[in-house]
Each structure stands twice: as structure tokens, then as C-alpha cells.
Amino acid sequence: MRRICLALPTNRECSATITAIAAEAAYAVRHFDVEVRLLILDSSDGRTREAHARTAAALPEVPGVVVHHLDESAQRDFLRRAVDRAGLPEPERVLDLILPDALSYGACTNRAFLIAAALGCSSVHRRDSDCAYQVFEGEPVHPVHHELASLGKRASEARAGVSEVTLDPAIADRPVSMVGASFIGELSVDIGGIQELDKEAYEEVVGLWAPGHWPAEQRRELVEDSFKGAGTQPFTGDHSTLARVDPMRVDMSNIAFGRNVYERLPLPPATATIGSDYFLIHAVYDAALPGVLHNRHIENYYTGERRTHAGFLAYQTRFVKFLLSMLYLHHVYDRMAEAGDTLLDGSGRLDPAPFAAFLAESVTLDRTENERRLDTVAAVYGRLGGKYAEFARGMAAERERLLDEAARDTEDFVLLIRSWGALVRASGDVEVRSVPR
């Protein structure tokens, strides 16, 4: 029987989501020969954590489902022991990269990866606290159905369980390393307000995440395809495709990776940067590892905090830092695409060395393109006025810090990649406590 990790990182109230994801765990053990470790990584405030703890303790006991609810203190204790056992040359810096004092989409998922390794899991299945399951014919639409049907099998074996195959037969002997879908509902990035105010301003800003050399038409196509997920069409029946999965077609709230991916390569640990947790999707695609794309999309919604003024300012900073990160990531993605399956080692697993090398190269890039990005955001937001102009003024005061941080985040990622193998091995010797039942 294989053991899997169904992971829910959160920093907000989400008792309903905990209950819903526990139902997905129960679905998994009813329909597949698996044991599920339901992992709740809780960075919420004290009162919210206590509510989550009560919710977790009150979950129905289901044979084959074990619940782990770890607050940041418990996470730090686990990580401290793993880092110490790993014998790393910069242990404190690495610890801060995995559990920073600021919000980090990549870091919270990296913690899930290491804890999954400690628990002996063969895969990690990630969900988010601002998402919900669709309902079809009175039942929740659980993505784990497609994830467990294919993940870890040879592609040649998985083809019998999917609706369609577009995979090159030449790589059919490789394992299915990622299974994912997207979302329906609100945009995944909080910039819909710009689109409502000024469509041209929206296109100008969203186009900034394209490489600087792209022509206008290619930028427009990217804008049209960005942040919309699977649109708004609800689930009406299953469809799945065995393929090299296009990173634009999946969302990190609805994804599963095999251990041959996340035990080899972490996610960027950048703080306050949306999109920092998508790197592995690109790695799987460029290394020509098989995946499955399905249509059990998650429902995305905006939480109340994200609609507050403080939430707006914080989120716009995360969006701008995402734009700045693309100077480095586009260089790396280009190099990854050129490298192809040489990104794999002799055993067919991701080889960390080329990824670290490409990232280290990118740190030396000229920052002029990023300076233009900031200039454009400032000009567009200034024209929009109101809270957008207020954000632009604050951003101007932080200009050099933002530019420096984008480069430093890339350097930090290199360090974490080079430390990752030792951390994964060390995590296997660290105990993870479960919720008392």
C-alpha cells in the first residue's frame, strides 16, 4: 500500500476547507489502495489555529487517514532537526528560506515536501485554503481521483486510464510525475479591478510578465491566456489527457507531484511573490516527464482579507515582485527548454545541478528590463488614480529594494537547490506527530 500526502498550507481561517479536504482523503482510501496523511500546515493567528485544531480533532475517524496539524512552532521544530541533521554550511540561512517571517508560496510548499519525505509518502497532493470543490450530481468533484489513477505509473501503463493520449511514444517508459488541473471562478491574481477600470491598462500591466523581447502580438496572446484558469464552465463529466502538461493549463491549488520531482528539486523560496510556487511545473514539462491534465477544476474565490485596503496593497506588492522575478525565470526557462531531457540524471530523475547553474547565470543579467517594468507599473497605476496611485507612490520609495530583492531571491533559490538533497535525506529521520484521536 502506498502512502500519500494531501497537503493544505494556510494562513487564514479555513475550517470548512479542512473538513472538505478530509472528505477528499476519505474518498481516496475508499477508491484506491492508499494510506493518506492529511497535512495541515498552519501559519494562522492563535485564535484561528485553535479553531483549526478543534476542527481537525473532530474529523471523523477514517481507517487509512492520519491527520497532522502543525503550527509554525511545530514546523520550525521539525525543520530545525532536519537542518541540523543535514549538516549544511549555512544552516540558519537555509532554515529562514524554508520558514521565513513573511508570506512565501514556495516556502510553505517546500515544508510540505520535506514533511512528506519524513512521513515516507510517494506523492504530494496540494490544495489551497481559498478554494472549494465543485459539486456534480450531488457529490464533490475530487481531483485526487485522477491523481491516484495515474501518478507514479509508467506512462505506457497509465494510458489505459485516461480519455486521450498526446504523449510522444518515445517517452512512454517514463513515470507519470505530475497530475493537475486548474480552477474556475475569479481570476487567480487580484487585478480584475484594473480590467474593470481600463482594459488597455490591464493589458499593459499583465503584458509585463512576458519576456522583454516579445513582439506586441505575442504579448497580447499571453494577456488573453493569463490568470483565467479554466474559465467559468462547471464540471459536467471527466476528461483526462496523458501528455507533457502545459504549465499554463494547471494551478498549484490543484496539483500532485511524485517524489521523483519534489525530493529532487524545491520551489523558489521568494517571499511576497505570487507565482513563486510554479517552478516545478516548468521543470516537469521541460524535462519531458509525462503528466496528466484533467478537468476536475477547483473553485477559486477571494477571501475577505484580500478585499481590504491593506490586503490590496500587500497583494499588489506580490504581483510586482512576480513581474520582477520573470527577468531571471524567463532566462532559466529558456535554458531549461534548450536542455530538454538532459535535465534528468542517469536514473531518469530531475538532476538539480543544471537548474542551479541556470539560476546562477541569471543573477548576472542586466536589470534594465526590470527598471522598465517598474516604470510601466508606476505610470499605469498613476493614471488609474485612487488606491492604485497610492500604491505606485509607495512602490517608488521601495524601488531599489524591490530590484535588489528580485536578484537576491534568485541567489537564495540556488542555495536551497544545492541544500535540498541533504535536507530530504535528513527529513527521513525526523518524527512528525499526528493529531491525537
C-alpha angles and dihedrals in degrees: 000000000000123000121222135188118228101194131199116180112190143170097177141059108288110149090140090054091050090054091047095048090048086057088053089052089052090049090053095054092045094054104030138041094251143118113223124213105199104206120195112187103195122198094160127124119276099266092048092048090053090052090049090049090054090048092049093047091050096052113120113264108251120184108243096023119102119183124214118186112183125180119202092269091057091043091051091049091052093046094046091056092046093048092048092049091048092061094218122182093232103031098161094049091049092048090052090051092055096042108022126176090243134061113282124173092195096046095052090052092046088057089053090051093052094045090048087054089051090051092050095243122166095208144015120224111194129205131171133230094232093058135081136196121257117239122226124181089348096307131100114255102235118198090202087077092073094032094060094039092064115009114114096009122117108263089240089059095042094056091080091063100051134076097231140015124209096155120126106253088223090075097039091111091063121094124257098255103177135029120185151147134188137239141265126215130042123018113279089232123054098239100102088108090065090052090052092049100042126356093197091051089051092052092048094051098041089047088064092079090066119092111276094243096056116117120243096257093054090049091052091052090051092049091051091052099042131110095346099105112192093337119235105306109123125227115278102164142337126288126166134176129203104217149113093289117233108233090223091063100059137060129212091234089066110038145105130201131194120235089251085072110037096035088056103043134022129210124258109278095213115147125228092009123124116215093029090121098059099079097099092055089060091044093054092047097047094044088055095239112160121250141174124236114199137173104237089116123187121235111244122206137169119248122226093253092059089057094056122096092247090047090051093053093046093049094049088055089053090050093050091048088052090055091050093048090060093072087069100031096051089055090050094045090052091052091046091052090051092048095051115168092356081085084078126081126228091280094054094254127125110279110219095203101077092045091054091046094051091049092049089052091052094057089070094058120122112260097218092103090054092048088056090050091055092045091053094048090049093050095045095045090045090056091049090056128192117061090354092058089046090054091048091055091051091046091054090058090052096043100117093041091053092049092048093047093054090058094041091051088057092050089050090053091055090053092049093050090052090050097042102088092053091046093052092049092047092048090062089070096051122094121231116202121223130216109275111249 
